[in-house]
């Protein structure tokens, strides 16, 4: 990854922050690139320098938010704990993170229901499912939980 000056990183993050604020207030379809640029106090050209359109901005935001929520959920896991306790801790952290995340409305409503925005969510869900599957398989191997059915 190429090094970017702090000003460049700041500009991109200001655009993302402005977009998230507007998306959270009005929904994805209620926001234009012009409004994002004005809210971020940058030119429309600056927005297009970093992003191709509002969907590109929204996907970047969704990826950031899912990464943050997933990191919080993983922090709840304790290697020395049994599988059931870790599953509960991970799910509690995930749900608590979403409940107290102002951006959750944008993430859960728009990013889940608009196909063009859903790819970061699909990637995050696939990673989360793989983690839960690995935890369950490990728990079964240690005899902490039993398999009750087999997926077809």
C-alpha positions as CSV (number, residue, x, y, z in Angstrom):
1,X,0.0,0.0,0.0
2,X,1.4,3.4,-1.0
3,X,2.0,5.9,1.8
4,X,-0.4,8.7,2.0
5,X,0.1,12.1,3.6
6,X,-2.0,12.7,6.7
7,X,-3.9,15.4,4.8
8,X,-4.9,12.8,2.1
9,X,-6.0,10.3,4.7
10,X,-7.9,13.0,6.6
11,X,-9.7,14.1,3.4
12,X,-10.9,10.6,2.6
13,X,-12.0,9.9,6.2
14,X,-13.8,13.3,6.3
15,X,-15.7,12.2,3.2
16,X,-16.5,8.8,4.8
17,X,-17.6,10.4,8.1
18,X,-19.8,12.9,6.2
19,X,-21.4,10.2,4.2
20,X,-22.0,8.0,7.2
21,X,-23.7,10.9,9.0
22,X,-26.0,11.6,6.1
23,X,-26.7,7.9,5.3
24,X,-27.6,7.3,9.0
25,X,-30.0,10.3,9.0
26,X,-31.6,10.0,5.6
27,X,-30.8,6.6,4.3
28,X,-28.6,5.7,1.3
29,X,-31.1,6.7,-1.4
30,X,-31.6,10.1,0.3
31,X,-28.1,11.3,-0.2
32,X,-26.1,12.6,-3.2
33,X,-22.4,13.0,-3.9
34,X,-23.0,16.8,-3.9
35,X,-24.4,16.6,-0.4
36,X,-21.6,14.4,0.9
37,X,-19.0,16.9,-0.5
38,X,-20.7,19.8,1.1
39,X,-21.0,18.1,4.4
40,X,-17.4,17.1,4.3
41,X,-16.3,20.6,3.2
42,X,-14.5,19.2,0.1
43,X,-15.0,19.6,-3.6
44,X,-17.1,17.1,-5.6
45,X,-13.9,16.4,-7.4
46,X,-12.2,15.3,-4.2
47,X,-15.1,12.8,-3.6
48,X,-14.6,11.4,-7.1
49,X,-10.9,11.2,-6.6
50,X,-11.4,8.6,-3.9
51,X,-14.7,7.0,-4.8
52,X,-16.6,6.3,-8.1
53,X,-20.1,6.9,-6.6
54,X,-22.2,6.8,-3.5
55,X,-22.3,3.0,-3.6
56,X,-18.5,2.9,-3.5
57,X,-18.6,5.1,-0.5
58,X,-21.2,3.0,1.2
59,X,-19.3,-0.2,0.6
60,X,-16.2,1.3,2.1
61,X,-18.2,2.4,5.1
62,X,-19.9,-1.0,5.5
63,X,-16.5,-2.7,5.4
64,X,-15.2,-0.3,8.2
65,X,-18.2,-0.8,10.4
66,X,-18.2,-4.7,10.0
67,X,-14.5,-4.8,10.7
68,X,-15.1,-2.8,13.9
69,X,-18.0,-4.9,15.1
70,X,-16.2,-8.1,14.3
71,X,-13.1,-7.0,16.2
72,X,-15.3,-6.2,19.2
73,X,-16.9,-9.6,19.0
74,X,-13.5,-11.4,18.7
75,X,-12.2,-9.5,21.8
76,X,-15.0,-11.1,23.8
77,X,-13.5,-14.6,23.1
78,X,-11.2,-16.1,25.7
79,X,-9.0,-19.0,24.5
80,X,-9.2,-20.8,27.9
81,X,-13.0,-20.7,28.0
82,X,-15.2,-23.5,26.9
83,X,-17.0,-23.4,23.6
84,X,-20.5,-22.5,24.9
85,X,-19.1,-19.6,27.0
86,X,-17.1,-18.3,24.1
87,X,-20.1,-18.5,21.7
88,X,-22.3,-16.6,24.2
89,X,-19.6,-14.0,24.8
90,X,-19.0,-13.5,21.0
91,X,-22.7,-13.2,20.2
92,X,-23.3,-10.9,23.2
93,X,-20.4,-8.6,22.1
94,X,-21.7,-8.6,18.5
95,X,-25.3,-7.7,19.5
96,X,-24.2,-5.2,22.1
97,X,-21.9,-3.6,19.5
98,X,-24.7,-3.3,17.0
99,X,-27.1,-2.0,19.6
100,X,-24.8,0.8,20.7
101,X,-23.5,1.7,17.2
102,X,-25.3,4.7,15.8
103,X,-24.4,3.5,12.3
104,X,-26.1,0.2,12.8
105,X,-29.3,1.6,11.2
106,X,-27.4,2.3,7.9
107,X,-25.5,-1.0,8.1
108,X,-28.5,-3.2,8.9
109,X,-31.1,-1.4,6.8
110,X,-29.4,-0.1,3.7
111,X,-26.4,-2.4,3.3
112,X,-28.4,-5.5,3.9
113,X,-31.3,-4.7,1.6
114,X,-29.5,-3.0,-1.3
115,X,-27.6,-5.6,-3.4
116,X,-25.0,-3.1,-4.7
117,X,-24.0,-2.4,-1.1
118,X,-24.1,-5.9,0.3
119,X,-20.7,-7.4,-0.6
120,X,-18.8,-6.2,2.5
121,X,-21.6,-7.7,4.6
122,X,-21.5,-11.0,2.7
123,X,-17.7,-11.1,3.3
124,X,-18.1,-10.3,7.0
125,X,-20.9,-12.9,7.4
126,X,-18.8,-15.6,5.6
127,X,-15.9,-14.9,8.0
128,X,-18.2,-15.0,11.0
129,X,-19.8,-18.2,9.9
130,X,-16.4,-19.8,9.4
131,X,-15.4,-18.7,12.9
132,X,-18.5,-20.1,14.5
133,X,-18.2,-23.3,12.5
134,X,-14.5,-23.7,13.7
135,X,-15.6,-23.0,17.3
136,X,-18.3,-25.6,17.1
137,X,-16.1,-28.2,15.5
138,X,-13.4,-27.6,18.1
139,X,-16.0,-27.9,20.9
140,X,-17.2,-31.2,19.4
141,X,-13.6,-32.5,19.1
142,X,-13.1,-31.7,22.8
143,X,-16.4,-33.3,23.8
144,X,-17.8,-30.0,25.1
145,X,-20.8,-30.1,22.7
146,X,-22.5,-32.8,20.7
147,X,-23.6,-32.8,17.1
148,X,-27.4,-33.1,17.0
149,X,-28.0,-33.0,13.3
150,X,-26.1,-33.0,10.0
151,X,-26.5,-30.3,7.4
152,X,-27.4,-31.7,3.9
